[in-house]
């Protein structure tokens, strides 16, 4: 049985007068990123990466090239970075080129329910000093199903190494 990966999609909307670009699906050699940022007005841009499920090496190369010119045009904020994006942030130094990450998803495990949950970590809410993240510790979350405290389900130092500047 062949699994079909979700096709890459980009949806533009506005949050007040700030453009928001929602990206989803797989970023790979078949993903057309040329012109992705064309027609966006203003000096601020929010990129929501919640829906990006996978990105391969060709996709990384194309993404880095497409995102390079953003710093000259916008103040960029990246929100809801998926686990696939976090993996790339930890491997590729210039993956986002510029901009500020404000939130990301992290894996947690509930021992009581025997279930994994993806929890949204908001940097300004979950870390005391968001400008000084030398040794970030995973915040505590309660299981959405049973309410018990969950465990971070990765190596903290490795998973959150992208936060260390």
ZADO-1210 file (C-alpha; in nm, 4 decimals, padded with zeros to 6 digits):
<atoms>
<atom x="00.0000" y="00.0000" z="00.0000" code="UNK" pos="1"/>
<atom x="00.1399" y="00.3374" z="-00.1033" code="UNK" pos="2"/>
<atom x="00.0806" y="00.6330" z="00.1241" code="UNK" pos="3"/>
<atom x="00.0090" y="00.9616" z="-00.0433" code="UNK" pos="4"/>
<atom x="00.1827" y="01.2589" z="00.1112" code="UNK" pos="5"/>
<atom x="-00.0151" y="01.5786" z="00.1439" code="UNK" pos="6"/>
<atom x="00.0637" y="01.8196" z="-00.1352" code="UNK" pos="7"/>
<atom x="00.2291" y="02.1476" z="-00.0443" code="UNK" pos="8"/>
<atom x="-00.0132" y="02.4341" z="-00.0037" code="UNK" pos="9"/>
<atom x="00.0253" y="02.8009" z="00.0826" code="UNK" pos="10"/>
<atom x="-00.2667" y="03.0073" z="00.2028" code="UNK" pos="11"/>
<atom x="-00.2453" y="03.3812" z="00.2554" code="UNK" pos="12"/>
<atom x="-00.4605" y="03.5725" z="00.5014" code="UNK" pos="13"/>
<atom x="-00.4345" y="03.8846" z="00.7140" code="UNK" pos="14"/>
<atom x="-00.4243" y="03.9321" z="01.0875" code="UNK" pos="15"/>
<atom x="-00.5251" y="04.2952" z="01.1089" code="UNK" pos="16"/>
<atom x="-00.2929" y="04.4600" z="00.8588" code="UNK" pos="17"/>
<atom x="-00.0207" y="04.1934" z="00.8934" code="UNK" pos="18"/>
<atom x="-00.0012" y="03.9278" z="00.6227" code="UNK" pos="19"/>
<atom x="00.0053" y="03.5663" z="00.7432" code="UNK" pos="20"/>
<atom x="00.1242" y="03.2859" z="00.5188" code="UNK" pos="21"/>
<atom x="00.0078" y="02.9360" z="00.6244" code="UNK" pos="22"/>
<atom x="00.2213" y="02.6575" z="00.4784" code="UNK" pos="23"/>
<atom x="00.1243" y="02.2907" z="00.4833" code="UNK" pos="24"/>
<atom x="00.2118" y="01.9564" z="00.3306" code="UNK" pos="25"/>
<atom x="00.5475" y="01.8266" z="00.2103" code="UNK" pos="26"/>
<atom x="00.8322" y="02.0464" z="00.0896" code="UNK" pos="27"/>
<atom x="01.0398" y="01.8464" z="-00.1571" code="UNK" pos="28"/>
<atom x="01.1805" y="01.8584" z="-00.5123" code="UNK" pos="29"/>
<atom x="00.8272" y="01.8808" z="-00.6562" code="UNK" pos="30"/>
<atom x="00.7308" y="02.1798" z="-00.4428" code="UNK" pos="31"/>
<atom x="00.7187" y="02.5068" z="-00.6355" code="UNK" pos="32"/>
<atom x="00.8461" y="02.7802" z="-00.4047" code="UNK" pos="33"/>
<atom x="00.9201" y="03.0420" z="-00.6721" code="UNK" pos="34"/>
<atom x="00.6884" y="03.3350" z="-00.6211" code="UNK" pos="35"/>
<atom x="00.5715" y="03.2106" z="-00.2814" code="UNK" pos="36"/>
<atom x="00.6304" y="03.5514" z="-00.1245" code="UNK" pos="37"/>
<atom x="00.5254" y="03.7636" z="-00.4252" code="UNK" pos="38"/>
<atom x="00.2420" y="04.0076" z="-00.3751" code="UNK" pos="39"/>
<atom x="00.2821" y="04.0305" z="00.0015" code="UNK" pos="40"/>
<atom x="00.2602" y="04.3910" z="00.1129" code="UNK" pos="41"/>
<atom x="00.3927" y="04.5604" z="00.4230" code="UNK" pos="42"/>
<atom x="00.7077" y="04.5368" z="00.6273" code="UNK" pos="43"/>
<atom x="00.6018" y="04.2518" z="00.8579" code="UNK" pos="44"/>
<atom x="00.5239" y="03.8914" z="00.7662" code="UNK" pos="45"/>
<atom x="00.4059" y="03.6010" z="00.9808" code="UNK" pos="46"/>
<atom x="00.4758" y="03.2516" z="00.8482" code="UNK" pos="47"/>
<atom x="00.2766" y="02.9716" z="01.0111" code="UNK" pos="48"/>
<atom x="00.4500" y="02.6349" z="00.9687" code="UNK" pos="49"/>
<atom x="00.2084" y="02.4148" z="01.1635" code="UNK" pos="50"/>
<atom x="00.1008" y="02.2109" z="00.8633" code="UNK" pos="51"/>
<atom x="00.4428" y="02.1244" z="00.7198" code="UNK" pos="52"/>
<atom x="00.4614" y="01.7477" z="00.7622" code="UNK" pos="53"/>
<atom x="00.7961" y="01.6694" z="00.6016" code="UNK" pos="54"/>
<atom x="01.0839" y="01.8371" z="00.4235" code="UNK" pos="55"/>
<atom x="01.3590" y="01.6541" z="00.2367" code="UNK" pos="56"/>
<atom x="01.7089" y="01.7704" z="00.1368" code="UNK" pos="57"/>
<atom x="01.5939" y="01.9137" z="-00.1974" code="UNK" pos="58"/>
<atom x="01.3118" y="02.0911" z="-00.0167" code="UNK" pos="59"/>
<atom x="01.5575" y="02.2344" z="00.2352" code="UNK" pos="60"/>
<atom x="01.7759" y="02.3742" z="-00.0426" code="UNK" pos="61"/>
<atom x="01.4790" y="02.5274" z="-00.2236" code="UNK" pos="62"/>
<atom x="01.3329" y="02.6679" z="00.1003" code="UNK" pos="63"/>
<atom x="01.6631" y="02.8303" z="00.2048" code="UNK" pos="64"/>
<atom x="01.6942" y="02.9924" z="-00.1396" code="UNK" pos="65"/>
<atom x="01.3321" y="03.1117" z="-00.1396" code="UNK" pos="66"/>
<atom x="01.3560" y="03.2528" z="00.2148" code="UNK" pos="67"/>
<atom x="01.6891" y="03.4359" z="00.1638" code="UNK" pos="68"/>
<atom x="01.5418" y="03.7619" z="00.0328" code="UNK" pos="69"/>
<atom x="01.2829" y="03.7879" z="00.3118" code="UNK" pos="70"/>
<atom x="01.5147" y="03.9686" z="00.5537" code="UNK" pos="71"/>
<atom x="01.5552" y="04.2578" z="00.3110" code="UNK" pos="72"/>
<atom x="01.1788" y="04.3018" z="00.2718" code="UNK" pos="73"/>
<atom x="01.0154" y="04.2015" z="00.6009" code="UNK" pos="74"/>
<atom x="01.0428" y="04.1570" z="00.9715" code="UNK" pos="75"/>
<atom x="00.9566" y="03.7878" z="00.9749" code="UNK" pos="76"/>
<atom x="00.7914" y="03.5932" z="01.2553" code="UNK" pos="77"/>
<atom x="00.7669" y="03.2142" z="01.2398" code="UNK" pos="78"/>
<atom x="00.4863" y="03.0589" z="01.4430" code="UNK" pos="79"/>
<atom x="00.3660" y="02.7083" z="01.5206" code="UNK" pos="80"/>
<atom x="00.6743" y="02.5415" z="01.3735" code="UNK" pos="81"/>
<atom x="00.5947" y="02.1728" z="01.3210" code="UNK" pos="82"/>
<atom x="00.8234" y="01.8942" z="01.4392" code="UNK" pos="83"/>
<atom x="00.9452" y="01.8549" z="01.0794" code="UNK" pos="84"/>
<atom x="01.0537" y="02.2196" z="01.0822" code="UNK" pos="85"/>
<atom x="01.2162" y="02.1897" z="01.4265" code="UNK" pos="86"/>
<atom x="01.4235" y="01.8963" z="01.2959" code="UNK" pos="87"/>
<atom x="01.5530" y="02.1163" z="01.0133" code="UNK" pos="88"/>
<atom x="01.6161" y="02.4104" z="01.2476" code="UNK" pos="89"/>
<atom x="01.8407" y="02.1832" z="01.4520" code="UNK" pos="90"/>
<atom x="02.0371" y="02.0569" z="01.1495" code="UNK" pos="91"/>
<atom x="02.0564" y="02.3509" z="00.9086" code="UNK" pos="92"/>
<atom x="02.2075" y="02.6691" z="01.0539" code="UNK" pos="93"/>
<atom x="02.0557" y="02.9117" z="00.8032" code="UNK" pos="94"/>
<atom x="01.7272" y="02.7260" z="00.7528" code="UNK" pos="95"/>
<atom x="01.5137" y="03.0339" z="00.8239" code="UNK" pos="96"/>
<atom x="01.7838" y="03.2866" z="00.7272" code="UNK" pos="97"/>
<atom x="01.6292" y="03.5544" z="00.9458" code="UNK" pos="98"/>
<atom x="01.3280" y="03.6204" z="01.1544" code="UNK" pos="99"/>
<atom x="01.2089" y="03.5240" z="01.4988" code="UNK" pos="100"/>
<atom x="01.0551" y="03.1960" z="01.6072" code="UNK" pos="101"/>
<atom x="00.7694" y="03.2606" z="01.8504" code="UNK" pos="102"/>
<atom x="00.6239" y="02.9114" z="01.8908" code="UNK" pos="103"/>
<atom x="00.6843" y="02.5484" z="01.8021" code="UNK" pos="104"/>
<atom x="00.5317" y="02.2064" z="01.8565" code="UNK" pos="105"/>
<atom x="00.7015" y="01.9595" z="02.0852" code="UNK" pos="106"/>
<atom x="00.6365" y="01.5911" z="02.1589" code="UNK" pos="107"/>
<atom x="00.5065" y="01.4907" z="02.5006" code="UNK" pos="108"/>
<atom x="00.4102" y="01.1518" z="02.6355" code="UNK" pos="109"/>
<atom x="00.1438" y="01.0699" z="02.8925" code="UNK" pos="110"/>
<atom x="00.2402" y="00.7647" z="03.0935" code="UNK" pos="111"/>
<atom x="-00.1138" y="00.7311" z="03.2312" code="UNK" pos="112"/>
<atom x="-00.2876" y="00.7281" z="02.8933" code="UNK" pos="113"/>
<atom x="00.0041" y="00.5765" z="02.7012" code="UNK" pos="114"/>
<atom x="-00.0402" y="00.8464" z="02.4351" code="UNK" pos="115"/>
<atom x="00.1824" y="01.1031" z="02.2682" code="UNK" pos="116"/>
<atom x="00.0615" y="01.4602" z="02.2242" code="UNK" pos="117"/>
<atom x="00.2031" y="01.7479" z="02.0248" code="UNK" pos="118"/>
<atom x="00.1987" y="02.0543" z="02.2479" code="UNK" pos="119"/>
<atom x="00.2464" y="02.4130" z="02.1357" code="UNK" pos="120"/>
<atom x="00.5355" y="02.5802" z="02.3152" code="UNK" pos="121"/>
<atom x="00.5026" y="02.9593" z="02.3056" code="UNK" pos="122"/>
<atom x="00.8453" y="03.1033" z="02.3775" code="UNK" pos="123"/>
<atom x="00.7234" y="03.4227" z="02.5455" code="UNK" pos="124"/>
<atom x="00.4920" y="03.2236" z="02.7759" code="UNK" pos="125"/>
<atom x="00.7011" y="02.9167" z="02.8541" code="UNK" pos="126"/>
<atom x="01.0484" y="03.0634" z="02.8998" code="UNK" pos="127"/>
<atom x="01.1302" y="03.3316" z="03.1573" code="UNK" pos="128"/>
<atom x="01.3837" y="03.5214" z="02.9480" code="UNK" pos="129"/>
<atom x="01.3216" y="03.4638" z="02.5797" code="UNK" pos="130"/>
<atom x="01.6352" y="03.6639" z="02.4922" code="UNK" pos="131"/>
<atom x="01.8576" y="03.4381" z="02.7060" code="UNK" pos="132"/>
<atom x="01.7908" y="03.0753" z="02.6238" code="UNK" pos="133"/>
<atom x="02.1279" y="02.9197" z="02.7058" code="UNK" pos="134"/>
<atom x="01.9824" y="02.5999" z="02.8507" code="UNK" pos="135"/>
<atom x="01.6128" y="02.5840" z="02.7660" code="UNK" pos="136"/>
<atom x="01.4102" y="02.3326" z="02.9633" code="UNK" pos="137"/>
<atom x="01.0936" y="02.1803" z="02.8248" code="UNK" pos="138"/>
<atom x="00.7899" y="02.3329" z="02.9942" code="UNK" pos="139"/>
<atom x="00.5437" y="02.1168" z="03.1826" code="UNK" pos="140"/>
<atom x="00.2146" y="02.0268" z="03.0189" code="UNK" pos="141"/>
<atom x="-00.0835" y="01.8363" z="03.1506" code="UNK" pos="142"/>
<atom x="-00.2324" y="01.5638" z="02.9356" code="UNK" pos="143"/>
<atom x="-00.5328" y="01.6961" z="02.7422" code="UNK" pos="144"/>
<atom x="-00.7036" y="01.3593" z="02.7961" code="UNK" pos="145"/>
<atom x="-00.6491" y="01.2750" z="03.1654" code="UNK" pos="146"/>
<atom x="-00.4949" y="01.5895" z="03.3140" code="UNK" pos="147"/>
<atom x="-00.1788" y="01.4210" z="03.4494" code="UNK" pos="148"/>
<atom x="00.1615" y="01.5808" z="03.3939" code="UNK" pos="149"/>
<atom x="00.3275" y="01.4545" z="03.0771" code="UNK" pos="150"/>
<atom x="00.6935" y="01.3850" z="03.0015" code="UNK" pos="151"/>
<atom x="00.8893" y="01.5537" z="02.7241" code="UNK" pos="152"/>
<atom x="00.9311" y="01.2775" z="02.4660" code="UNK" pos="153"/>
<atom x="01.2667" y="01.3694" z="02.3094" code="UNK" pos="154"/>
<atom x="01.6158" y="01.4601" z="02.4221" code="UNK" pos="155"/>
<atom x="01.5571" y="01.8165" z="02.5483" code="UNK" pos="156"/>
<atom x="01.9065" y="01.9414" z="02.4661" code="UNK" pos="157"/>
<atom x="01.8888" y="01.8154" z="02.1082" code="UNK" pos="158"/>
<atom x="01.5266" y="01.9019" z="02.0320" code="UNK" pos="159"/>
<atom x="01.5482" y="02.2590" z="02.1610" code="UNK" pos="160"/>
<atom x="01.9045" y="02.3319" z="02.0500" code="UNK" pos="161"/>
<atom x="01.7732" y="02.5679" z="01.7801" code="UNK" pos="162"/>
<atom x="01.6708" y="02.8070" z="02.0608" code="UNK" pos="163"/>
<atom x="02.0313" y="02.8561" z="02.1700" code="UNK" pos="164"/>
<atom x="02.1907" y="03.1406" z="01.9807" code="UNK" pos="165"/>
</atoms>
